[in-house]
Amino acid sequence: MYEVWDTGDPPRLITRAAGLDEAHAALDGECRRRHDQAVANGEGVRGMTHRFEIRGGDGPVTWLVYAPDPTGPYASPLSELDEQPEEVTP
C-alpha cells in the first residue's frame, strides 16, 4: 500500500494506491491538475513549486518537486522522481 502526499504546509494526503504504478499515475494526475491551474492563472504562478512524496510502509519511497510551466503543454515530471537514498550508518 502506498500513499501520495502533497507535503506543503499543511501536508495533505492526495490518495492511497495499491501499487507503485497506481501511485505514479495518481501523482501524474495531480501534476497535470496543477499545470492546468497554472495555465488558467497565467503569469501569477511563476516560481511556484509543489512538493510531493510517495510513501510506503517504511516511509518515503520517492519524492518530487514540481514547478508547472504555464507557457507550454503539460509534460509528465515522473522521470524526475528522486528515490529515497539508502540510510548511511557512520
N, CA, C and O atoms as a DFTB+ gen file, in Angstrom:
360 C
 N C O
     1  1       0.854      -1.175       0.000
     2  2       0.000       0.000       0.000
     3  2       0.898       1.236       0.000
     4  3       1.887       1.310       0.729
     5  1       0.529       2.191      -0.829
     6  2       1.279       3.441      -0.939
     7  2       0.332       4.609      -0.728
     8  3      -0.876       4.492      -0.936
     9  1       0.893       5.732      -0.314
    10  2       0.141       6.968      -0.168
    11  2       0.861       8.054      -0.958
    12  3       2.090       8.118      -0.973
    13  1       0.080       8.903      -1.613
    14  2       0.630      10.047      -2.332
    15  2       0.287      11.283      -1.511
    16  3      -0.879      11.539      -1.207
    17  1       1.329      12.052      -1.153
    18  2       1.171      13.219      -0.294
    19  2       1.624      14.489      -0.989
    20  3       2.622      14.496      -1.710
    21  1       0.882      15.559      -0.767
    22  2       1.351      16.917      -1.056
    23  2       1.976      17.356       0.260
    24  3       1.278      17.467       1.268
    25  1       3.281      17.608       0.265
    26  2       3.977      17.882       1.524
    27  2       4.084      19.370       1.815
    28  3       4.960      19.797       2.567
    29  1       3.188      20.169       1.218
    30  2       3.162      21.599       1.506
    31  2       2.731      21.840       2.943
    32  3       2.699      20.918       3.758
    33  1       2.400      23.089       3.243
    34  2       2.006      23.444       4.596
    35  2       0.540      23.856       4.581
    36  3       0.233      24.931       4.065
    37  1      -0.354      23.082       5.105
    38  2      -0.173      21.815       5.806
    39  2      -0.084      20.647       4.819
    40  3      -0.596      20.739       3.704
    41  1       0.560      19.556       5.223
    42  2       0.626      18.367       4.368
    43  2      -0.784      17.822       4.116
    44  3      -1.668      17.926       4.967
    45  1      -0.972      17.233       2.917
    46  2      -2.302      16.741       2.551
    47  2      -2.169      15.407       1.836
    48  3      -1.421      15.281       0.867
    49  1      -2.904      14.410       2.325
    50  2      -2.964      13.117       1.656
    51  2      -3.792      13.279       0.393
    52  3      -4.945      13.704       0.452
    53  1      -3.199      12.936      -0.765
    54  2      -3.917      13.030      -2.035
    55  2      -4.717      11.757      -2.271
    56  3      -5.909      11.816      -2.573
    57  1      -4.061      10.603      -2.133
    58  2      -4.754       9.333      -2.353
    59  2      -3.934       8.178      -1.814
    60  3      -2.755       8.326      -1.496
    61  1      -4.574       7.033      -1.717
    62  2      -3.897       5.775      -1.403
    63  2      -3.889       4.938      -2.668
    64  3      -4.808       5.028      -3.482
    65  1      -2.859       4.129      -2.838
    66  2      -2.728       3.304      -4.041
    67  2      -2.277       1.907      -3.656
    68  3      -1.501       1.732      -2.716
    69  1      -2.764       0.916      -4.383
    70  2      -2.418      -0.476      -4.104
    71  2      -0.997      -0.813      -4.538
    72  3      -0.372      -1.701      -3.958
    73  1      -0.482      -0.125      -5.540
    74  2       0.860      -0.412      -6.041
    75  2       1.567       0.859      -6.463
    76  3       0.959       1.928      -6.527
    77  1       2.844       0.738      -6.748
    78  2       3.648       1.897      -7.116
    79  2       3.211       2.487      -8.455
    80  3       3.216       3.709      -8.610
    81  1       2.836       1.655      -9.424
    82  2       2.359       2.175     -10.712
    83  2       1.101       3.019     -10.528
    84  3       0.951       4.070     -11.152
    85  1       0.212       2.557      -9.679
    86  2      -1.013       3.307      -9.395
    87  2      -0.684       4.625      -8.692
    88  3      -1.303       5.650      -8.978
    89  1       0.280       4.602      -7.780
    90  2       0.704       5.825      -7.090
    91  2       1.326       6.809      -8.075
    92  3       1.069       8.011      -8.001
    93  1       2.147       6.300      -9.000
    94  2       2.747       7.169     -10.022
    95  2       1.665       7.804     -10.889
    96  3       1.746       8.990     -11.209
    97  1       0.657       7.028     -11.272
    98  2      -0.436       7.555     -12.094
    99  2      -1.198       8.650     -11.345
   100  3      -1.569       9.664     -11.936
   101  1      -1.430       8.450     -10.055
   102  2      -2.122       9.455      -9.253
   103  2      -1.284      10.723      -9.139
   104  3      -1.816      11.830      -9.231
   105  1       0.012      10.568      -8.941
   106  2       0.903      11.724      -8.850
   107  2       0.935      12.479     -10.173
   108  3       0.900      13.709     -10.187
   109  1       1.002      11.752     -11.283
   110  2       0.991      12.388     -12.595
   111  2      -0.318      13.154     -12.806
   112  3      -0.311      14.259     -13.347
   113  1      -1.427      12.572     -12.383
   114  2      -2.716      13.253     -12.494
   115  2      -2.764      14.528     -11.670
   116  3      -3.320      15.535     -12.111
   117  1      -2.184      14.492     -10.476
   118  2      -2.146      15.682      -9.622
   119  2      -1.272      16.768     -10.249
   120  3      -1.619      17.948     -10.198
   121  1      -0.141      16.378     -10.839
   122  2       0.727      17.357     -11.509
   123  2       0.015      17.967     -12.713
   124  3       0.129      19.168     -12.959
   125  1      -0.716      17.151     -13.460
   126  2      -1.482      17.673     -14.607
   127  2      -2.521      18.687     -14.126
   128  3      -2.717      19.728     -14.753
   129  1      -3.179      18.378     -13.016
   130  2      -4.170      19.306     -12.459
   131  2      -3.514      20.623     -12.068
   132  3      -4.063      21.693     -12.330
   133  1      -2.335      20.549     -11.438
   134  2      -1.617      21.770     -11.050
   135  2      -1.179      22.557     -12.292
   136  3      -1.204      23.788     -12.290
   137  1      -0.777      21.843     -13.352
   138  2      -0.399      22.510     -14.599
   139  2      -1.608      23.233     -15.194
   140  3      -1.505      24.390     -15.602
   141  1      -2.745      22.555     -15.242
   142  2      -3.958      23.168     -15.790
   143  2      -4.359      24.407     -14.994
   144  3      -4.797      25.401     -15.572
   145  1      -4.212      24.351     -13.673
   146  2      -4.499      25.517     -12.837
   147  2      -3.528      26.649     -13.147
   148  3      -3.923      27.814     -13.207
   149  1      -2.257      26.305     -13.344
   150  2      -1.245      27.318     -13.655
   151  2      -1.555      27.991     -14.988
   152  3      -1.419      29.208     -15.115
   153  1      -1.969      27.211     -15.975
   154  2      -2.331      27.780     -17.278
   155  2      -3.517      28.731     -17.111
   156  3      -3.530      29.815     -17.695
   157  1      -4.507      28.330     -16.319
   158  2      -5.686      29.167     -16.104
   159  2      -5.334      30.458     -15.371
   160  3      -5.943      31.499     -15.619
   161  1      -4.348      30.396     -14.462
   162  2      -3.959      31.569     -13.680
   163  2      -2.904      32.422     -14.364
   164  3      -2.651      33.549     -13.938
   165  1      -2.287      31.906     -15.412
   166  2      -1.324      32.676     -16.194
   167  2      -0.055      33.015     -15.442
   168  3       0.524      32.169     -14.760
   169  1       0.368      34.255     -15.571
   170  2       1.661      34.700     -15.057
   171  2       1.756      34.671     -13.531
   172  3       2.863      34.731     -12.995
   173  1       0.655      34.583     -12.830
   174  2       0.674      34.635     -11.373
   175  2       1.314      33.441     -10.692
   176  3       1.429      33.427      -9.467
   177  1       1.734      32.436     -11.451
   178  2       2.292      31.233     -10.841
   179  2       3.787      31.084     -11.069
   180  3       4.356      30.057     -10.700
   181  1       4.425      32.047     -11.648
   182  2       5.871      31.942     -11.890
   183  2       6.601      31.703     -10.572
   184  3       6.374      32.408      -9.589
   185  1       7.467      30.716     -10.561
   186  2       8.249      30.407      -9.365
   187  2       7.525      29.537      -8.347
   188  3       8.114      29.168      -7.331
   189  1       6.266      29.203      -8.591
   190  2       5.516      28.362      -7.657
   191  2       5.967      26.908      -7.809
   192  3       6.083      26.398      -8.924
   193  1       6.215      26.260      -6.699
   194  2       6.592      24.851      -6.731
   195  2       5.673      24.053      -5.807
   196  3       5.114      24.578      -4.844
   197  1       5.540      22.788      -6.129
   198  2       4.739      21.862      -5.330
   199  2       5.639      20.686      -4.969
   200  3       6.395      20.196      -5.808
   201  1       5.558      20.239      -3.733
   202  2       6.382      19.121      -3.264
   203  2       5.476      17.938      -2.948
   204  3       4.478      18.059      -2.237
   205  1       5.859      16.791      -3.501
   206  2       5.073      15.572      -3.334
   207  2       5.960      14.439      -2.843
   208  3       7.163      14.416      -3.102
   209  1       5.348      13.504      -2.133
   210  2       6.021      12.265      -1.722
   211  2       5.100      11.093      -2.001
   212  3       3.878      11.198      -1.895
   213  1       5.709       9.979      -2.359
   214  2       5.008       8.702      -2.364
   215  2       5.576       7.939      -1.180
   216  3       6.783       7.711      -1.094
   217  1       4.692       7.545      -0.266
   218  2       5.123       6.868       0.956
   219  2       4.650       5.421       0.946
   220  3       3.529       5.110       0.544
   221  1       5.534       4.557       1.399
   222  2       5.200       3.148       1.579
   223  2       5.129       2.847       3.060
   224  3       5.109       3.765       3.880
   225  1       5.093       1.585       3.412
   226  2       5.011       1.184       4.810
   227  2       6.204       1.607       5.644
   228  3       6.082       1.775       6.857
   229  1       7.363       1.782       5.006
   230  2       8.579       2.159       5.730
   231  2       8.926       3.631       5.586
   232  3      10.045       4.029       5.912
   233  1       7.997       4.452       5.107
   234  2       8.249       5.881       4.948
   235  2       8.347       6.274       3.484
   236  3       7.873       5.547       2.611
   237  1       8.965       7.430       3.207
   238  2       9.038       7.929       1.833
   239  2       9.769       6.965       0.898
   240  3      10.831       6.440       1.232
   241  1       9.180       6.746      -0.272
   242  2       9.774       5.902      -1.306
   243  2      10.391       6.792      -2.380
   244  3      11.524       6.570      -2.805
   245  1       9.637       7.801      -2.815
   246  2      10.115       8.769      -3.802
   247  2       9.552      10.133      -3.464
   248  3       8.576      10.251      -2.722
   249  1      10.172      11.159      -4.013
   250  2       9.633      12.497      -3.858
   251  2       9.859      13.273      -5.139
   252  3      10.687      12.908      -5.974
   253  1       9.092      14.367      -5.277
   254  2       9.134      15.175      -6.487
   255  2       8.870      16.623      -6.120
   256  3       7.949      16.917      -5.357
   257  1       9.670      17.524      -6.658
   258  2       9.389      18.950      -6.590
   259  2       8.962      19.343      -7.995
   260  3       9.733      19.204      -8.945
   261  1       7.732      19.832      -8.130
   262  2       7.158      20.132      -9.442
   263  2       6.851      21.615      -9.556
   264  3       6.175      22.186      -8.699
   265  1       7.349      22.234     -10.615
   266  2       7.060      23.631     -10.922
   267  2       6.344      23.672     -12.268
   268  3       6.980      23.483     -13.305
   269  1       5.038      23.913     -12.274
   270  2       4.311      23.924     -13.539
   271  2       4.788      25.059     -14.442
   272  3       5.100      26.153     -13.971
   273  1       4.841      24.784     -15.737
   274  2       5.223      25.783     -16.731
   275  2       3.982      26.136     -17.542
   276  3       3.598      25.390     -18.442
   277  1       3.347      27.276     -17.227
   278  2       2.108      27.628     -17.913
   279  2       2.318      28.081     -19.358
   280  3       1.347      28.330     -20.072
   281  1       3.564      28.192     -19.794
   282  2       3.829      28.667     -21.156
   283  2       3.859      27.544     -22.180
   284  3       3.949      27.811     -23.378
   285  1       3.784      26.298     -21.737
   286  2       3.850      25.177     -22.676
   287  2       2.856      24.098     -22.329
   288  3       2.152      24.198     -21.324
   289  1       2.788      23.060     -23.152
   290  2       1.878      21.947     -22.868
   291  2       2.381      21.135     -21.673
   292  3       3.556      21.201     -21.314
   293  1       1.487      20.383     -21.076
   294  2       1.855      19.548     -19.935
   295  2       2.857      18.482     -20.364
   296  3       2.686      17.826     -21.391
   297  1       3.895      18.325     -19.565
   298  2       4.871      17.248     -19.751
   299  2       4.998      16.528     -18.413
   300  3       5.245      17.164     -17.388
   301  1       4.832      15.227     -18.415
   302  2       4.879      14.451     -17.181
   303  2       6.242      14.588     -16.508
   304  3       7.272      14.403     -17.156
   305  1       6.257      14.910     -15.219
   306  2       7.515      15.045     -14.490
   307  2       7.992      13.738     -13.856
   308  3       8.957      13.753     -13.091
   309  1       7.346      12.613     -14.151
   310  2       7.686      11.366     -13.459
   311  2       9.127      10.937     -13.675
   312  3       9.682      10.230     -12.834
   313  1       9.742      11.337     -14.763
   314  2      11.147      10.971     -14.977
   315  2      12.062      11.698     -14.001
   316  3      13.234      11.346     -13.868
   317  1      11.529      12.716     -13.314
   318  2      12.329      13.491     -12.369
   319  2      12.173      13.010     -10.929
   320  3      12.722      13.623     -10.013
   321  1      11.438      11.928     -10.718
   322  2      11.264      11.420      -9.355
   323  2      12.611      11.054      -8.754
   324  3      13.466      10.471      -9.421
   325  1      12.786      11.399      -7.502
   326  2      14.004      11.037      -6.773
   327  2      13.681       9.901      -5.827
   328  3      12.688       9.945      -5.101
   329  1      14.523       8.887      -5.840
   330  2      14.333       7.787      -4.900
   331  2      14.959       8.152      -3.567
   332  3      15.962       8.863      -3.497
   333  1      14.346       7.650      -2.524
   334  2      14.876       7.875      -1.183
   335  2      16.232       7.191      -1.082
   336  3      16.330       5.990      -1.334
   337  1      17.277       7.927      -0.719
   338  2      18.588       7.284      -0.608
   339  2      18.632       6.287       0.541
   340  3      17.903       6.414       1.525
   341  1      19.483       5.315       0.400
   342  2      19.695       4.343       1.475
   343  2      20.271       5.067       2.687
   344  3      21.060       6.002       2.545
   345  1      19.876       4.634       3.861
   346  2      20.439       5.229       5.071
   347  2      21.896       4.820       5.195
   348  3      22.261       3.666       4.969
   349  1      22.709       5.780       5.555
   350  2      24.135       5.515       5.724
   351  2      24.437       5.569       7.216
   352  3      24.148       6.564       7.880
   353  1      25.009       4.514       7.727
   354  2      25.383       4.494       9.139
   355  2      26.875       4.738       9.256
   356  3      27.678       4.055       8.620
   357  1      27.241       5.712      10.069
   358  2      28.682       6.029      10.214
   359  2      29.462       4.926      10.884
   360  3      30.672       5.051      11.071
